[in-house]
Amino acid sequence: MLRYSANGNSFVVFNLLEKSLSDEEKEKLVLENVGDEDGVLFVERKNHLFSMDYFNRDGKRAKFCGNGSRAFLKYLFDEGYIKEGKVDFWSYAGLLRGIVKNDKVSVAMPEITLFQKTSFDNYEGHLVVVGVPHFVVQVENVEEFDVEKIGRYLRQLSDANVNFFEEVSRGYLKIRTYERGVERETKACGSGATATFAVYREKTGVSEAILQAPGGQLRLYLSDGKIFLEGSVERCSEG
């Protein structure tokens, strides 16, 4: 069992390449071992490719986790399963492509399957599905925003992760996220950053942006018609 951090998003990693577990067994492992981390990554194989099965800290599977997928690839690299360069892998959101360059890992995010302007209570924003649903709201002074209180409220109304962002300058945003399943503010959220980038791109037409999350910077960029998420990943500890 290893622990990884991807721009502040923290994960426990279990290697299941030599055995398989039922969903009930996985849920039990998550609840017993997640501790204060955001979620758990199970490393598996599917159709001769590596496969990521991601569970939130509540013991429930999520179709996808952007920063989790980057931590997943960094684990494979650290353990010698893959080399630097491009790699295809499976997730519950489908077949995805990653790029590993030592401590920088990029992932081509799942296709956006819903992009809808909407509001919950008095908060206007966009509902965006990037593997998992996100409600994206632009605010002022995001660092002073009560993400725990308002994020929890909007998460219940929307049944989605909730992302609050502020434009500091063109192509540079600050973002904070309340995550469904984790049920608290997290230091970063890859799919939330992607949903926010999609909303910002719709407004400005940019093809690249830096999103400053509490856990560090994430770079979002377009390549071959896909949105890539890039950031740092580090191994934290064993056991």
Secondary structure in CASP SS format (residue, H / E / C, confidence):
PFRMAT SS
TARGET T0000
AUTHOR 0000-0000-0000
METHOD secondary structure of the structure
MODEL  1
M C 1.00
L E 1.00
R E 1.00
Y E 1.00
S E 1.00
A E 1.00
N C 1.00
G C 1.00
N E 1.00
S E 1.00
F E 1.00
V E 1.00
V E 1.00
F E 1.00
N E 1.00
L C 1.00
L C 1.00
E C 1.00
K C 1.00
S C 1.00
L C 1.00
S C 1.00
D H 1.00
E H 1.00
E H 1.00
K H 1.00
E H 1.00
K H 1.00
L H 1.00
V H 1.00
L H 1.00
E H 1.00
N H 1.00
V C 1.00
G C 1.00
D C 1.00
E C 1.00
D C 1.00
G E 1.00
V E 1.00
L E 1.00
F E 1.00
V E 1.00
E E 1.00
R E 1.00
K E 1.00
N C 1.00
H C 1.00
L E 1.00
F E 1.00
S E 1.00
M E 1.00
D E 1.00
Y E 1.00
F E 1.00
N E 1.00
R C 1.00
D C 1.00
G C 1.00
K C 1.00
R E 1.00
A E 1.00
K C 1.00
F C 1.00
C C 1.00
G H 1.00
N H 1.00
G H 1.00
S H 1.00
R H 1.00
A H 1.00
F H 1.00
L H 1.00
K H 1.00
Y H 1.00
L H 1.00
F H 1.00
D H 1.00
E C 1.00
G C 1.00
Y C 1.00
I C 1.00
K C 1.00
E C 1.00
G E 1.00
K E 1.00
V E 1.00
D E 1.00
F E 1.00
W E 1.00
S E 1.00
Y C 1.00
A C 1.00
G E 1.00
L E 1.00
L E 1.00
R E 1.00
G E 1.00
I E 1.00
V E 1.00
K E 1.00
N C 1.00
D C 1.00
K E 1.00
V E 1.00
S E 1.00
V E 1.00
A E 1.00
M C 1.00
P C 1.00
E C 1.00
I C 1.00
T C 1.00
L E 1.00
F E 1.00
Q E 1.00
K E 1.00
T E 1.00
S E 1.00
F E 1.00
D C 1.00
N C 1.00
Y E 1.00
E E 1.00
G E 1.00
H E 1.00
L E 1.00
V E 1.00
V E 1.00
V C 1.00
G C 1.00
V C 1.00
P E 1.00
H E 1.00
F E 1.00
V E 1.00
V E 1.00
Q E 1.00
V C 1.00
E C 1.00
N C 1.00
V H 1.00
E H 1.00
E H 1.00
F C 1.00
D C 1.00
V H 1.00
E H 1.00
K H 1.00
I H 1.00
G H 1.00
R H 1.00
Y H 1.00
L H 1.00
R H 1.00
Q H 1.00
L H 1.00
S H 1.00
D C 1.00
A C 1.00
N E 1.00
V E 1.00
N E 1.00
F E 1.00
F E 1.00
E E 1.00
E E 1.00
V E 1.00
S E 1.00
R C 1.00
G C 1.00
Y E 1.00
L E 1.00
K E 1.00
I E 1.00
R E 1.00
T E 1.00
Y E 1.00
E E 1.00
R C 1.00
G C 1.00
V C 1.00
E C 1.00
R E 1.00
E E 1.00
T E 1.00
K C 1.00
A C 1.00
C C 1.00
G H 1.00
S H 1.00
G H 1.00
A H 1.00
T H 1.00
A H 1.00
T H 1.00
F H 1.00
A H 1.00
V H 1.00
Y H 1.00
R H 1.00
E H 1.00
K H 1.00
T H 1.00
G C 1.00
V C 1.00
S C 1.00
E E 1.00
A E 1.00
I E 1.00
L E 1.00
Q E 1.00
A E 1.00
P C 1.00
G C 1.00
G E 1.00
Q E 1.00
L E 1.00
R E 1.00
L E 1.00
Y E 1.00
L E 1.00
S E 1.00
D C 1.00
G C 1.00
K E 1.00
I E 1.00
F E 1.00
L E 1.00
E E 1.00
G E 1.00
S E 1.00
V C 1.00
E E 1.00
R E 1.00
C E 1.00
S E 1.00
E E 1.00
G C 1.00
END
